[in-house]
Amino acid sequence: GAVVSQHPSWVICKSGTSVKIECRSLDFQATTMFWYRQFPKQSLMLMATSNEGSKATYEQGVEKDKFLINHASLTLSTLTVTSAHPEDSSFYICSVFGAKNIQYFGAGTRLSVL
Amino acid sequence: GDSVTQMEGPVTLSEEAFLTINCTYTATGYPSLFWYVQYPGEGLQLLLKATKADDKGSNKGFEATYRKETTSFHLEKGSVQVSDSAVYFCALSENSGNTPLVFGKGTRLSVIA
């Protein structure tokens, strides 16, 4: 399988600041990680596919300059929300595509922008 | 595009009651179907899956059968426990799981003693 650690689990920031969320694959080398966003009582929506050593692939409607993704190693992908605003408040979840073609998920990061 | 519709929650049941959480899907091809569970404070965990029509996925007493004719993948358990309290997500993937998942909205289950 794969154990996925996501940090922080909860962050509060002021409007206009940037926030970095880390997603680590602890026991599996992940060439592909996914970043999802979940609004209250809504589905998880795919934001982007993070590819190790190359640029992330963003879903339609997701601003790549606002949600910066870096996948510099096989065990770490980061999502940076730049110049965060209250409408960016949400639950962000990463997943690792691991053994047996199964996705393993982090516990999520709740972002609150004041 | 592909989509998943699952019953709205929350669902509250007494211990040992029978559970059904309905899930239907829309897909252009022949997707793989999944149920994920999220316990409080934890990440989503795969509960069970089915990759082709008439397959039955099962785990921890939960079952779901891939019904192509009704495009459904309903989750069932004969006797729920308090420890089953969690949020359950139905999901599909067009390519045997190695592509991003399309999720339903999730159904919160609370089991009371």
Interface residues (C-beta under 8 A of the other chain):
Chain A: V4 Q6 F34 Y36 K41 Q42 S43 L44 L46 T49 I93 S95 F97 N101 I102 Q103 Y104 F105 G106 A107 G108
Chain B: V4 Y36 G41 E42 G43 L44 Q45 L46 K49 F89 S96 G97 N98 P100 L101 V102 F103 G104 K105 G106
